[in-house]
Amino acid sequence: MKFIAYGEWNGTPGYKLIFRAGDADSPKGTDTVRIELYGTDMSYDTHASDFENESTCVGGARTSLDKGNIKIDSCQ
């Protein structure tokens, strides 16, 4: 799953949020997530080197979740 949102940060316009998630569709599979935030004076990415001590990244540079479960259902 991927969605992109545009909006304000502390009242300042011009920011973009990209959220990606992967559902392994199994109790034993590893679900994944990646969050990116870009703006006029900042950027944040969970795949960046700031998170080198986190879980290994898998598929599409999403970080595997240590705990929890993401369930993605298709809308029809």
Secondary structure, DSSP 8 states (H G I E B T S, - for coil): -EEEEEEEETTEEEEEEEEEEE---STTS--EEEEEEE-SS-EEETTSGGGTTSS-EETTTEEE-SS---------
